[in-house]
């Protein structure tokens, strides 16, 4: 005899997709929060960061602070949309994480170890957002997919 399932069938792929989206949302929120703090540090105290003479992408540290502050704020807003698994949040999250990678690459001489950590973290965020399948809602803990 064969068993018939009356409820939705949950596959391992759906579980991975939900987990990757949650991972991307939390990591993007964390990256945004840390970028926000980094921006505040650069704006408030320019002597926190090491300056490198003759750097080709040389900007004022206050400018870098504002760039990181704005990127961090946007990343935190988009992470809330990722918890709803909204397509706009996935696309925007990939764009924000890409901009975070570029901003941290350009500010490598000012804070090298932290820039490498943020570049790696943003790479994982982009990977997670590209792999996950659309649909569902992370707030729905029942595990059932909502019809569109």
KOLLUMFI-219169 format. One record per residue: residue in one letter; chain; y, z, x of N, C-alpha, C, O in turn. Coordinates in Angstrom, 1 decimal. Last residue first. Example, Ala and Ser with C-alpha at 12.3 -4.5 7.8 and 13.67 -1.06 7.14 Angstrom:
residu_chaine_npy_npz_npx_capy_capz_capx_cpy_cpz_cpx_opy_opz_opx
S_A_-2.2_7.1_12.8_-1.1_7.1_13.7_0.0_7.9_12.9_1.1_8.0_13.4
A_A_-5.7_7.8_13.2_-4.5_7.8_12.3_-3.3_7.8_13.2_-3.3_8.5_14.2
end
This chain:
residu_chaine_npy_npz_npx_capy_capz_capx_cpy_cpz_cpx_opy_opz_opx
X_A_31.9_-3.4_0.2_33.3_-3.9_0.5_33.9_-4.5_-0.8_35.0_-5.0_-0.7
X_A_30.2_-0.3_-0.2_30.4_-1.7_-0.5_31.8_-2.2_-0.2_32.7_-1.4_-0.4
X_A_29.5_1.9_2.5_30.2_1.7_1.3_30.3_0.2_1.0_30.5_-0.6_2.0
X_A_26.4_3.2_3.6_27.5_2.2_3.7_28.1_2.0_2.4_27.5_1.8_1.4
X_A_25.6_6.5_4.1_25.5_5.3_3.2_26.6_4.4_3.5_27.8_4.9_3.6
X_A_26.1_8.8_5.5_25.3_7.8_6.1_25.1_6.5_5.3_24.6_5.5_5.8
X_A_27.6_10.9_4.7_26.4_10.8_4.0_25.5_9.7_4.7_24.3_9.7_4.4
X_A_30.1_11.0_5.9_29.0_11.6_6.6_27.7_11.5_5.9_26.6_12.0_6.4
X_A_32.7_9.1_6.3_31.6_9.2_5.3_30.4_9.8_6.1_29.7_9.0_6.8
X_A_34.3_8.6_8.5_34.5_9.9_7.7_33.4_10.1_6.7_33.3_11.3_6.3
X_A_33.6_6.2_9.4_33.1_7.3_10.1_33.4_8.6_9.4_32.8_9.6_9.7
X_A_32.5_3.6_7.5_33.6_4.5_7.6_33.0_5.8_8.3_32.0_6.3_7.9
X_A_31.7_0.0_7.3_31.4_1.5_7.3_32.7_2.3_7.5_33.8_1.8_7.5
X_A_32.4_-2.6_9.7_31.9_-2.1_8.4_31.7_-0.6_8.5_31.6_0.0_9.6
X_A_31.5_-4.5_12.6_32.4_-4.0_11.6_31.7_-3.5_10.4_30.6_-3.8_10.1
X_A_29.7_-3.3_15.5_29.8_-4.2_14.3_30.7_-3.7_13.3_30.8_-2.5_13.1
X_A_30.6_-3.0_18.9_30.4_-2.4_17.6_30.5_-3.5_16.5_31.4_-4.4_16.6
X_A_31.5_-4.2_21.3_30.1_-4.2_20.9_29.8_-3.8_19.5_28.9_-4.3_18.9
X_A_34.2_-3.8_21.6_33.7_-5.2_21.5_32.2_-5.3_21.0_31.8_-6.3_20.4
X_A_34.5_-1.1_21.8_35.1_-1.8_20.7_34.6_-3.2_20.5_34.6_-3.7_19.4
X_A_33.1_-0.6_24.2_32.6_0.0_23.0_33.2_-0.7_21.7_32.5_-0.9_20.8
X_A_34.7_-2.0_26.1_33.3_-2.3_25.9_32.8_-1.8_24.5_32.2_-2.6_23.8
X_A_37.2_-0.6_25.8_37.1_-2.0_25.5_35.7_-2.4_25.2_35.4_-3.2_24.3
X_A_36.3_1.9_26.8_36.8_1.8_25.4_36.7_0.3_25.0_36.3_0.0_23.9
X_A_35.6_1.3_29.4_34.6_1.8_28.5_35.0_1.6_27.0_34.2_1.3_26.2
X_A_38.2_0.7_30.4_37.1_-0.3_30.4_36.0_0.1_29.4_35.4_-0.8_28.7
X_A_39.4_3.2_30.2_39.8_2.1_29.3_38.8_0.9_29.3_38.7_0.3_28.2
X_A_38.0_4.5_32.2_37.9_5.0_30.8_38.3_3.9_29.9_37.7_3.7_28.8
X_A_38.9_3.0_34.4_37.5_3.1_34.1_37.3_3.5_32.6_36.5_2.9_31.9
X_A_41.6_3.5_34.4_41.2_2.2_34.3_39.7_2.1_33.9_39.3_1.3_33.0
X_A_41.7_6.3_34.7_42.1_5.7_33.4_41.7_4.3_33.3_41.4_3.9_32.2
X_A_40.7_6.5_37.3_40.0_7.1_36.2_40.4_6.5_34.9_39.5_6.3_34.0
X_A_42.7_5.1_38.7_41.3_4.6_38.7_40.5_5.2_37.6_39.7_4.5_36.9
X_A_44.8_6.9_38.3_44.9_5.5_37.8_43.5_4.9_37.7_43.2_4.2_36.8
X_A_44.0_9.2_39.6_44.1_9.2_38.2_44.2_7.8_37.6_43.6_7.6_36.5
X_A_44.1_8.2_42.2_42.9_8.7_41.7_42.9_8.7_40.2_42.0_8.2_39.5
X_A_47.0_7.4_42.6_45.8_6.5_42.7_44.5_7.0_42.1_43.9_6.2_41.4
X_A_49.9_7.3_41.7_48.9_8.3_41.4_47.5_7.6_41.4_47.0_7.3_40.3
X_A_51.4_5.2_42.9_52.0_6.5_42.6_51.0_7.6_42.3_51.3_8.8_42.6
X_A_49.8_3.0_43.4_50.3_3.7_44.5_50.9_5.1_44.2_51.0_5.9_45.0
X_A_49.1_2.2_40.6_48.1_2.8_41.5_48.7_3.5_42.7_48.2_4.6_43.0
X_A_50.6_1.0_38.6_51.0_2.3_39.1_50.0_3.0_40.0_50.1_4.2_40.3
X_A_49.2_-1.2_38.0_50.5_-1.4_38.6_51.0_-0.1_39.1_51.9_-0.1_40.0
X_A_46.9_-0.1_36.8_46.8_-0.9_38.0_48.1_-1.0_38.7_48.2_-0.9_39.9
X_A_48.1_1.1_34.5_47.5_1.9_35.6_47.3_1.2_36.9_47.4_1.8_37.9
X_A_48.9_-1.2_33.1_49.9_-0.2_33.5_49.4_0.7_34.6_50.1_1.0_35.6
X_A_46.4_-2.4_32.7_47.4_-3.1_33.5_48.5_-2.1_34.0_48.8_-2.2_35.2
X_A_45.1_-0.5_31.1_44.5_-0.9_32.4_45.6_-1.6_33.3_45.7_-1.2_34.5
X_A_46.8_-0.4_29.0_46.7_0.8_29.8_46.1_0.4_31.1_46.5_1.0_32.1
X_A_46.4_-3.0_28.0_47.7_-2.7_28.5_47.6_-1.4_29.4_48.4_-1.3_30.4
X_A_43.7_-2.6_27.1_44.0_-3.6_28.2_45.4_-3.4_28.8_45.5_-3.5_30.0
X_A_44.1_-0.7_25.1_43.3_-0.4_26.3_43.5_-1.4_27.5_43.6_-1.0_28.6
X_A_45.6_-2.3_23.3_46.2_-1.1_24.0_45.4_-0.7_25.2_46.0_-0.4_26.2
X_A_43.7_-4.3_22.7_44.9_-4.7_23.3_45.6_-3.5_24.0_46.1_-3.6_25.1
X_A_41.7_-2.7_21.5_41.4_-3.5_22.7_42.6_-3.9_23.4_42.7_-3.9_24.7
X_A_43.2_-1.7_19.4_42.6_-0.8_20.4_42.2_-1.5_21.7_42.4_-1.0_22.8
X_A_43.7_-3.9_17.9_44.8_-3.2_18.5_44.3_-2.3_19.6_45.0_-2.2_20.7
X_A_41.0_-4.4_17.1_41.8_-5.4_17.8_42.9_-4.8_18.6_43.2_-5.1_19.8
X_A_40.5_-2.0_15.7_39.6_-2.5_16.8_40.4_-3.5_17.7_40.4_-3.4_18.9
X_A_42.5_-1.9_13.8_42.4_-0.9_14.8_41.5_-1.3_16.0_41.9_-0.9_17.2
X_A_41.8_-4.0_12.2_43.1_-4.1_12.9_43.1_-3.0_14.0_43.7_-3.3_15.1
X_A_39.4_-3.2_11.1_39.4_-4.3_12.1_40.7_-4.3_12.8_40.7_-4.6_14.0
X_A_38.6_0.3_10.9_39.4_-0.8_10.5_39.5_-1.9_11.6_39.5_-1.6_12.7
X_A_37.2_2.7_11.0_36.5_1.4_11.4_37.3_0.2_10.9_36.7_-0.8_10.5
X_A_38.4_5.0_10.8_38.2_4.4_9.5_37.5_3.0_9.7_37.2_2.3_8.8
X_A_38.7_5.6_13.5_37.8_6.4_12.7_37.5_5.9_11.3_36.5_6.2_10.7
X_A_40.6_3.7_14.1_39.3_3.5_14.6_38.3_4.4_13.8_37.1_3.9_13.6
X_A_42.9_5.0_13.3_42.5_3.8_12.5_41.0_3.4_12.9_40.3_2.9_12.1
X_A_43.2_6.9_15.3_42.9_7.3_13.9_42.4_6.2_13.0_41.6_6.4_12.2
X_A_43.7_5.2_17.5_42.4_5.9_17.4_42.1_6.5_16.0_41.0_6.6_15.6
X_A_46.3_4.4_17.0_45.2_3.4_16.8_43.9_4.1_16.7_43.0_3.7_16.0
X_A_47.7_6.7_17.8_47.8_6.2_16.4_46.6_5.3_16.1_46.0_5.4_15.0
X_A_47.1_6.8_20.5_46.7_7.9_19.6_46.7_7.5_18.1_45.9_7.9_17.3
X_A_48.2_4.5_21.4_46.8_4.7_21.6_46.3_5.8_20.6_45.2_5.7_20.0
X_A_50.9_4.9_21.0_50.3_3.9_20.3_48.8_4.1_20.3_48.1_3.9_19.3
X_A_51.3_7.0_22.9_51.6_7.3_21.5_50.9_6.2_20.6_50.3_6.6_19.6
X_A_50.7_5.7_25.3_49.9_6.8_24.9_50.1_7.1_23.4_49.1_7.5_22.7
X_A_52.7_3.7_25.5_51.3_3.3_25.4_50.4_4.5_24.8_49.5_4.3_24.0
X_A_54.9_5.5_25.7_54.8_4.6_24.6_53.3_4.1_24.4_52.8_4.2_23.3
X_A_54.3_6.7_28.2_54.6_7.5_27.0_54.4_6.7_25.7_53.7_7.1_24.8
X_A_54.2_4.6_30.0_53.0_5.4_29.7_53.1_6.3_28.4_52.2_6.4_27.7
X_A_56.9_3.8_29.9_55.8_2.9_29.6_54.5_3.6_29.2_53.9_3.3_28.2
X_A_58.2_6.1_30.7_58.4_5.6_29.4_57.3_4.6_28.9_56.9_4.6_27.8
X_A_57.2_6.3_33.4_57.0_7.3_32.4_57.2_6.9_31.0_56.4_7.2_30.1
X_A_58.2_4.0_34.5_56.8_4.1_34.4_56.5_5.2_33.4_55.5_5.1_32.6
X_A_60.9_4.8_34.4_60.5_3.6_33.7_59.0_3.6_33.5_58.5_3.4_32.4
X_A_60.9_6.9_36.2_61.2_7.2_34.8_60.8_6.0_33.9_60.4_6.2_32.8
X_A_60.3_5.6_38.6_59.3_6.4_38.0_59.6_6.8_36.5_58.7_7.0_35.7
X_A_61.3_2.2_38.8_61.7_3.6_38.8_60.6_4.4_38.1_60.0_4.0_37.1
X_A_58.9_0.1_40.4_59.8_0.4_39.3_60.2_1.9_39.5_59.7_2.6_40.3
X_A_57.4_-2.4_42.4_58.2_-1.1_42.4_59.1_-1.0_41.2_60.0_-1.8_41.0
X_A_55.4_-4.1_43.1_55.7_-3.8_41.7_56.5_-2.5_41.5_56.2_-1.7_40.6
X_A_55.2_-4.0_45.9_55.7_-5.2_45.2_56.1_-5.0_43.8_57.0_-5.6_43.3
X_A_56.5_-1.4_47.8_55.5_-1.8_46.8_56.0_-2.9_46.0_57.2_-2.9_45.5
X_A_58.2_-0.1_49.7_57.8_-1.5_49.8_56.6_-1.9_48.9_55.8_-2.8_49.3
X_A_56.9_3.2_49.5_57.9_2.3_49.9_57.3_0.9_50.0_56.2_0.7_50.3
X_A_55.8_5.1_46.9_55.3_4.2_48.0_56.4_3.3_48.3_56.8_2.5_47.4
X_A_55.8_8.5_45.9_56.4_7.2_45.9_56.0_6.4_47.1_55.8_7.0_48.2
X_A_53.9_10.6_43.9_54.2_10.1_45.3_54.8_8.7_45.1_54.3_7.9_44.4
X_A_55.1_12.7_41.3_54.4_11.5_41.8_54.8_11.2_43.2_56.0_11.3_43.5
X_A_56.9_14.7_40.9_55.5_15.0_40.7_54.7_13.9_41.3_53.6_14.2_41.8
X_A_59.6_14.0_41.0_59.0_14.4_42.2_57.5_14.8_42.1_56.9_15.3_43.0
X_A_60.6_13.5_38.4_60.2_12.4_39.3_59.5_12.8_40.5_58.8_11.9_41.2
X_A_60.1_15.1_35.6_60.1_15.4_37.0_59.6_14.2_37.8_58.4_14.0_37.9
X_A_60.2_13.8_33.0_60.9_15.1_33.3_61.1_15.3_34.8_62.1_15.8_35.2
X_A_58.9_11.3_33.3_60.2_11.3_32.8_60.9_12.6_33.2_62.1_12.6_33.6
X_A_56.4_12.1_34.3_57.2_11.1_35.1_58.6_11.1_34.6_59.5_10.9_35.4
X_A_55.5_13.8_32.3_55.6_14.3_33.6_56.6_13.4_34.4_57.4_13.8_35.2
X_A_55.4_12.0_30.1_56.3_13.1_30.0_56.5_13.7_31.4_57.7_14.0_31.8
X_A_53.3_10.3_31.0_54.7_9.8_30.8_55.7_10.9_30.8_56.8_10.8_31.3
X_A_51.2_12.1_31.0_51.6_11.5_32.3_53.0_10.9_32.2_53.8_11.0_33.1
X_A_51.0_12.6_28.3_51.4_13.7_29.2_51.8_13.2_30.6_52.8_13.7_31.2
X_A_50.2_10.1_27.5_51.4_10.7_26.9_51.9_11.8_27.9_53.1_11.9_28.2
X_A_47.8_9.8_28.8_48.9_8.9_29.1_50.2_9.4_28.6_51.3_9.3_29.3
X_A_46.4_11.7_27.4_46.6_11.9_28.8_47.7_11.0_29.3_48.5_11.4_30.2
X_A_46.4_10.6_24.9_47.0_11.9_25.1_47.3_12.2_26.6_48.4_12.7_26.9
X_A_45.1_8.2_25.3_46.5_8.2_24.8_47.1_9.5_25.1_48.3_9.6_25.5
X_A_42.6_9.1_26.1_43.4_8.3_27.0_44.8_8.3_26.6_45.7_8.4_27.5
X_A_41.9_10.4_23.7_42.0_11.2_24.9_42.8_10.4_25.9_43.7_11.0_26.6
X_A_41.8_8.2_21.9_42.7_9.3_21.7_43.0_10.2_22.9_44.1_10.6_23.2
X_A_39.9_6.7_23.2_41.2_6.2_23.1_42.2_7.2_22.8_43.3_7.2_23.3
X_A_37.7_8.5_22.9_38.2_8.2_24.2_39.6_7.6_24.2_40.4_7.9_25.1
X_A_37.5_8.5_20.1_37.8_9.7_20.8_38.3_9.5_22.2_39.3_10.1_22.6
X_A_37.0_5.8_19.6_38.1_6.4_19.0_38.5_7.7_19.7_39.6_7.9_20.0
X_A_34.6_5.3_21.1_35.9_4.5_21.4_37.1_5.2_20.8_38.1_5.3_21.5
X_A_32.8_7.0_19.8_33.1_7.2_21.2_34.4_6.5_21.6_35.3_7.1_22.3
X_A_32.8_5.9_17.3_33.3_7.2_17.4_33.7_7.5_18.9_34.7_8.1_19.2
X_A_31.7_3.4_18.0_33.1_3.5_17.4_33.7_4.9_17.5_34.8_5.0_17.8
X_A_29.2_4.2_18.9_30.1_3.6_19.8_31.6_3.6_19.3_32.5_3.7_20.0
X_A_28.1_5.3_16.5_28.3_6.2_17.7_29.3_5.6_18.7_30.2_6.3_19.2
X_A_28.0_3.1_14.9_28.8_4.2_14.5_29.1_5.1_15.7_30.2_5.6_15.8
X_A_26.2_1.6_16.5_27.5_1.1_16.1_28.5_2.2_15.7_29.6_2.2_16.2
X_A_23.9_3.2_16.5_24.6_2.9_17.8_26.0_2.4_17.5_27.0_2.8_18.2
X_A_23.3_3.1_13.8_23.6_4.4_14.4_24.3_4.2_15.7_25.3_4.9_16.0
X_A_22.7_0.4_13.5_23.8_1.0_12.8_24.2_2.3_13.4_25.4_2.6_13.4
X_A_20.5_0.2_15.2_21.7_-0.6_15.5_22.9_0.0_14.8_24.0_0.1_15.3
X_A_18.5_1.6_13.9_19.1_2.2_15.1_20.4_1.5_15.5_21.3_2.1_16.1
X_A_19.2_1.5_10.4_18.6_1.0_11.6_19.2_1.7_12.8_20.3_2.3_12.7
X_A_18.5_2.6_7.3_19.4_2.9_8.4_18.6_2.4_9.7_17.5_2.9_10.0
X_A_18.6_1.3_4.1_17.8_1.5_5.3_18.7_1.6_6.5_19.6_0.7_6.7
X_A_19.5_3.1_1.2_19.8_2.1_2.3_19.0_2.4_3.5_18.7_3.6_3.8
X_A_16.8_3.9_-1.1_18.1_4.1_-0.5_18.4_3.0_0.6_17.5_2.2_0.9
X_A_14.2_3.1_-1.7_15.3_3.0_-2.7_16.7_3.2_-2.2_17.6_2.6_-2.7
X_A_11.6_1.4_-0.3_12.8_2.3_0.0_13.8_2.0_-1.1_14.2_0.9_-1.4
X_A_8.2_1.4_-0.7_9.5_0.8_-1.0_10.6_1.8_-0.8_10.4_3.0_-1.2
X_A_5.3_0.9_1.2_6.3_1.9_0.7_7.6_1.1_0.4_8.0_0.2_1.2
X_A_2.2_-0.6_0.4_3.5_-0.6_1.1_4.5_0.3_0.4_4.5_0.5_-0.8
X_A_-1.2_0.0_0.8_0.0_0.0_0.0_1.2_0.0_0.9_1.3_0.5_2.0
end
